[in-house]
Amino acid sequence: MFRPEIFAALKGAPTSLASSDALVGLIAALTGLGIFVAVAVYVLSKLRGATGPAKTPSVRDDLVKFGALYESGELTKEEFSQIKRSFAVALDAELAAKKAEAAKNSPEAARNARLANLLRNERR
């Protein structure tokens, strides 16, 4: 029942050089594994972002698709007209935003803004 060799093996100091080297090795291995996983996650996220949806369907493509649905009878005339109107409204808003952005960034707009600032400063 009593085995003295077990106790003799346990008598050695638990903070011996061999056990501390093993602990340092374990910490280094876990750190290396953590860095590897972080780099792998970063690379995979970049690859996923690069292979995302390359092109959103154009309005023309959508209209062709809905036109085919209308011709096949899956859409009523009212539904198809409503879809066309919603596309027209969206395109008008997008065009107005692009025109406003172009006007804002034009040299004439910059000149007018400088003149307005000069006039405001002179009035003070």
N, C-alpha and C positions, 0 to 999 in steps of 0.2 A: 504494500500500500504506500508506504513512505519511500520516495525515491530521492536520494540525496543528490544524484546527478542533475536533476532538474533545478534544484536550488543552487547548485554550483554554477550552472550556466547563467542563472539570473543574477548572480552576485556581481557581475561586471557592471561598470558604471553605465547608466542609460544614456549619458551624454558623451559617449566615446566619439572619437573622430570618425569612425566608420558610419555611425548612425547620423551624424550631422551632415556628412557628405551625401548620404542617401536622401536626407531631407532637402538639401540644396538642389540636388539633381531632380527631385520630384517637383519642387517649386519652379525650376527652370523649364522642365518639360511642360508643366501646366501653363506657364506663361507663353511658351512657344506655341502651344496648341491654341491658346486664346488669340494670339496674333494671327495665326493661320486662319482661324475661323472668321475673324474680323475682316481680313483681306478677301477671303472667299465671298463673304456676304457683300462687300463693296463691289467686287468685280461682277457678281451675278446681278446686282441691282443696276449697274451700268449697262450690262448686256440686255437686260429686260427692257430698260428704257429705250435702248437703241432699236429693239425689234418690236416696239409698240406699234400702234396703228399708224401706218405710213401716210395714208391719205384718207381724209374724210370724204364721203360721197358728195359730189357737187349737187347744186340745186337742179341742174339739168338731168343728172342721173336719177334723182328722186322723182322728178316730174315724169320721166319716161317710165319709171317703175309704177307710179300711181296711175299713169295713163293706161298702161297695160292692164292693171287691175280694173280700171273703169271699163275698158273694152271687153274684158272677160266677164263682166257683170258682177264682180265682187264688190265694186263701189257704185253707189248711186250717183246720178248727175249732181245732186246737191252736195254730197260728200266730196266729190272731185272738185267742184267749184269752190268749196270752203278751203280745201287744201291749197288750191292755186292762189286764193286770196291771202292765206296765211304766208305762203312763200313770197308773194308780192310785197306784203307789209314788211316781212323780215328783210328782204332785199332792199327795199326803200330805206329802212332804218340803217342798214349797213352802209349803203351808198352815201347817205347823209353824214354818217359818222366819218367816213373816209374823206368826203369833201371838206368837212369841218377841220379835220386833222391836216389836210393838205393846205387849206387856207391859213391855218394857224402857223404852219411851218414855212409859209411862203416868204420871200424877201420883202414883199410889199406889206405883209402883216407885221413883220418885225419893224419895218420903217414906221408904220402907223403907230405901233406901240411906243417907239422911242419918241415920236412927235407928241403923243398924248402925255407921256411922262414929262416932257419939256414944258408943255403948256400947263400942266398941273403945278409944276415947280415955279413957273413964272407968276402964277396967280397968288401964290402964298406970300 
